[in-house]
Amino acid sequence: MTGTKTPLGRIIIADEVIATIAGLAATECYGIVGMAARRFKDGIAELLGRENLSRGVVVSFKEDGIRIDLNVIVGYGTRISEVAHNVSSQVRYRVEQSTGMPVWGVNISVQGVRAIGER
């Protein structure tokens, strides 16, 4: 959890909230099929439903801002570098606008490739 001090008191934002904002922002980007969670026993990326978006996101805090790590599945035929750049920009913008806290890093890990529309 992290907080921001205001003249009226302190605002505390749970990690889960920031992870959900980041997950929703990522899945709205072109070329993203969904968020991924790794099943540790067999190393296969599992496509998460909308109710589990935050499982594919890791949020860490420092004094100077937030670092966000995303695990995503991209659409087949898309340019992965461009999709990752767009996701990074969109997530940074959405989290900064929603929380008022600076995001100093967004790391994208592509866990798989699927046909767009495939679930």
VENGI-V737381 format. One record per residue. RES is the residue in one small letter. SS is DSSP state (h for helix, s for strand, l for the rest). PSI is psi in whole degrees, -180 to 180 (* if undefined). D_LAST is the distance of its C-alpha to the last C-alpha in Angstrom with 1 decimal. Layout:
# VENGI-V737381
res=RES ss=SS psi=PSI d_last=D_LAST
res=RES ss=SS psi=PSI d_last=D_LAST
This chain:
# VENGI-V737381
res=m ss=l psi=147 d_last=32.5
res=t ss=s psi=160 d_last=34.4
res=g ss=s psi=164 d_last=36.8
res=t ss=s psi=135 d_last=38.7
res=k ss=s psi=135 d_last=42.3
res=t ss=s psi=168 d_last=43.6
res=p ss=l psi=-24 d_last=47.1
res=l ss=l psi=-10 d_last=46.1
res=g ss=s psi=-158 d_last=44.4
res=r ss=s psi=137 d_last=41.4
res=i ss=s psi=123 d_last=37.7
res=i ss=s psi=129 d_last=35.4
res=i ss=s psi=124 d_last=31.7
res=a ss=l psi=148 d_last=29.5
res=d ss=h psi=-39 d_last=27.2
res=e ss=h psi=-36 d_last=24.3
res=v ss=h psi=-46 d_last=25.0
res=i ss=h psi=-40 d_last=25.1
res=a ss=h psi=-39 d_last=21.8
res=t ss=h psi=-43 d_last=20.1
res=i ss=h psi=-46 d_last=21.7
res=a ss=h psi=-42 d_last=20.6
res=g ss=h psi=-43 d_last=17.0
res=l ss=h psi=-42 d_last=17.0
res=a ss=h psi=-41 d_last=18.9
res=a ss=h psi=-44 d_last=16.7
res=t ss=h psi=-16 d_last=13.4
res=e ss=l psi=-9 d_last=15.6
res=c ss=l psi=144 d_last=16.6
res=y ss=l psi=136 d_last=15.9
res=g ss=l psi=-9 d_last=13.9
res=i ss=s psi=123 d_last=11.9
res=v ss=s psi=-37 d_last=8.1
res=g ss=s psi=-180 d_last=8.8
res=m ss=s psi=156 d_last=11.4
res=a ss=s psi=147 d_last=11.8
res=a ss=s psi=140 d_last=14.2
res=r ss=s psi=131 d_last=16.0
res=r ss=l psi=120 d_last=16.9
res=f ss=l psi=-26 d_last=20.6
res=k ss=l psi=-33 d_last=21.4
res=d ss=l psi=-1 d_last=19.5
res=g ss=l psi=15 d_last=18.5
res=i ss=l psi=136 d_last=14.8
res=a ss=s psi=131 d_last=12.6
res=e ss=s psi=127 d_last=10.4
res=l ss=s psi=126 d_last=7.5
res=l ss=l psi=147 d_last=9.4
res=g ss=l psi=173 d_last=9.2
res=r ss=h psi=-25 d_last=11.9
res=e ss=h psi=-13 d_last=14.6
res=n ss=h psi=24 d_last=14.5
res=l ss=h psi=-36 d_last=14.5
res=s ss=h psi=-16 d_last=18.0
res=r ss=h psi=-23 d_last=17.2
res=g ss=h psi=10 d_last=16.0
res=v ss=s psi=137 d_last=19.4
res=v ss=s psi=126 d_last=22.9
res=v ss=s psi=131 d_last=25.8
res=s ss=s psi=152 d_last=29.4
res=f ss=s psi=147 d_last=32.6
res=k ss=s psi=174 d_last=35.9
res=e ss=l psi=-35 d_last=38.9
res=d ss=l psi=6 d_last=38.0
res=g ss=s psi=-162 d_last=34.4
res=i ss=s psi=142 d_last=30.8
res=r ss=s psi=135 d_last=28.6
res=i ss=s psi=129 d_last=24.8
res=d ss=s psi=125 d_last=22.6
res=l ss=s psi=139 d_last=18.9
res=n ss=s psi=117 d_last=16.2
res=v ss=s psi=162 d_last=13.4
res=i ss=s psi=125 d_last=10.8
res=v ss=s psi=161 d_last=11.9
res=g ss=s psi=142 d_last=11.1
res=y ss=l psi=135 d_last=12.8
res=g ss=l psi=-5 d_last=16.3
res=t ss=l psi=157 d_last=16.9
res=r ss=l psi=110 d_last=20.0
res=i ss=h psi=-41 d_last=19.0
res=s ss=h psi=-40 d_last=22.4
res=e ss=h psi=-41 d_last=22.3
res=v ss=h psi=-45 d_last=18.9
res=a ss=h psi=-41 d_last=20.3
res=h ss=h psi=-45 d_last=23.5
res=n ss=h psi=-42 d_last=22.1
res=v ss=h psi=-45 d_last=20.0
res=s ss=h psi=-47 d_last=23.1
res=s ss=h psi=-45 d_last=25.3
res=q ss=h psi=-44 d_last=23.2
res=v ss=h psi=-46 d_last=22.8
res=r ss=h psi=-49 d_last=26.5
res=y ss=h psi=-49 d_last=27.5
res=r ss=h psi=-43 d_last=25.6
res=v ss=h psi=-43 d_last=26.7
res=e ss=h psi=-41 d_last=30.3
res=q ss=h psi=-38 d_last=30.5
res=s ss=h psi=-36 d_last=29.2
res=t ss=h psi=-23 d_last=31.3
res=g ss=l psi=10 d_last=34.2
res=m ss=l psi=144 d_last=33.9
res=p ss=l psi=143 d_last=33.6
res=v ss=s psi=117 d_last=30.6
res=w ss=s psi=-5 d_last=32.1
res=g ss=s psi=137 d_last=29.1
res=v ss=s psi=115 d_last=25.3
res=n ss=s psi=131 d_last=23.9
res=i ss=s psi=125 d_last=20.5
res=s ss=s psi=115 d_last=19.1
res=v ss=s psi=115 d_last=16.4
res=q ss=s psi=-12 d_last=14.7
res=g ss=s psi=172 d_last=12.4
res=v ss=s psi=133 d_last=11.4
res=r ss=s psi=160 d_last=8.3
res=a ss=l psi=138 d_last=8.6
res=i ss=l psi=132 d_last=8.5
res=g ss=l psi=-15 d_last=6.5
res=e ss=l psi=138 d_last=3.8
res=r ss=l psi=* d_last=0.0
